[in-house]
Amino acid sequence: MGPSIRLPAGSLLAALGVGPVAVSYSVWGVGTNLRHVPAAWGRAKGKPTRSHQDLWANFRRGPELHVGRVNFRTVVAFLNGYDIACGKALLNGFRERLAAKLGYGWNLVYWVLAEKLIFPAGSPEEPWSPETEQHAVAGLIGLIDEYFDSLADNPEERPDTV
């Protein structure tokens, strides 16, 4: 091994084209003056926790803020993703509620059951028109609202979270 070369930090930073601010807070240790830490680096200021109710209220007011193109499939995809991310706490029991409402379909996924309730005469031919998509999204949101209202009115019917 050859001799080690020691360069002053300023020379190295100048060679890299960055100033001392780029590394001045990279090491937290004894003597670090935490009063001068950039505000964006603040610790223990976690994001505020949002409830499932808040998310749903925001989603139903403006689904276009949560999905790129608002249609039945993108709304279902968003709801499925959120439901999985929160441990299936959002839509727990929704499928069963829809199957009970139909009187059949206990083996089907909720979006198929919802589609059967939204279009009782049968699903429209593909591809759906923008109006049909809008009707389907509004119908799904309405079914979920109805489910949440029933849970709020009857707490004893709330399913246990998975």
N, C-alpha and C positions, 0 to 999 in steps of 0.2 A: 504494500500500500504506500502510495506516495504521500508527501506532506500535505496536510490540509491547508487550504487557503481561507483566510478570514477576510471577508469584505464587510465594510460597514453597511448596516441595513439601508442607509440612505443611498449608497451607491447601487445596491442591488435593486432597490425600488426605482431609482432613476433609470437603470438599464431596462427594467421591465416597462417603464413608462407609466407607473402608478405612483400616487402620493402615499404618505404615511397613514392617511385616513383608511386606506384599504385594508390595513392589517392592525391598526392601532387597538381594535377591540377584539381581536381574534383569540387572545389568551385571557381567560378569567382566572385570576389568582390573587395572591397576597399583594396588596398595594394597588389593585385596580380601583380606580376612582369611578364608582358606579353612577355618580351624579352626572357624568358627562357622556353617558352611553346614549347613542342616538335613540330618539323616541320609538322608532320602528323596531328597535331591538329589545324593547321592554319585555320583561319576563313576568309571568304570573298574571297576565292580563288576557286570559283566554277569551275566545269569542263567546258572546252570550248564547245560552242554550235556547233553542227554539223547540216548541212542543209540536207534536203531530197535528194538533188542532190549528196551530199557527200556519204550519206548512199547507194544510188542506185549505184553510181560508185564503191564503195567498194564491195557491194553485187554482182554485175555482174562480177567483177574481180575474186571473190572467194566465191561462195555461200557456199562452204564447211566450211567456217569460221563462218557462221551464222546458219546453220542447221546441225544436226548430220549426217544424211544420205541424200545426195542430190538426191531427186526424185521429181516428179511433185507435189505430195501431200505435202511434207515437205516444198517445196518452196512456194506453195500456202498458207500453214498454217503460215509461217513466214511473208509473205506479208500481209495477213489478219490481223495478230496480230499487225504488225507495222502500218498498215493503221488505225486500230481502235485506237491505242495508240496516233497517231498524229491527231486525230479528222477527219479521213477520207480525209486528205489532199493529200496523196500520189497517190491514185488510183481514185480520184474523176473524173468521166467522162469516165474512161477506159471501163467500161461495155457498156456504150452507144456507144462508138466508135466501139467496136467489133460487137455489134448488127447491127450498120449501115453498117459495112463492109460486114457482112453476108447477110443483108437484112431481117433478122428475129431474133427472140430470145430476144426481149425487156424484157421478163419476166424471163430470165435466169441469173444466176450468171456468173461473168466474166470467171471463170476457165472452165466452161462448154462451153462457147462461144469460148474461146481460144483453147480448145481441138478440137472443130469442125473445127477451122481454121488450126490447126497444122496437123490434120489427116482428110483431106477432104473426103477420101474414107470411113471413119468410124473409130471409136476408136478400137485399137487393143484388142485382147482378153486378159483378165486378167489371171494371173499376167503379168505385162509388163516385158519384158526383160530389162537388164541394158542398152542396146543400145536404146530401145524405150524410156526408162525413160530419157536418155541423150538427145535424140531428142526432147522430150516433154519439158524439162527444157530449152533447147536452143531456142525452138520455143516460149515459154512464154516470156523469156527474150527479144527475138527479137521483139515480139509484143509490149511489154512495152517500149522498146527503140524507136520503131517506133511512139508510142503514145507520148512519151516525146518530140521527135524531132518535131512532128507536133505542139505541144503546144509551143515549142520554136520558130518555124517559123511563127506561127499565134497566137500572144498573145491575140487577140480578141476572140479566140475560147476557151480560158481557162475557165473552169467551176469555179463558185464561190465555195469556201470551205464551207463545211457544218457547 
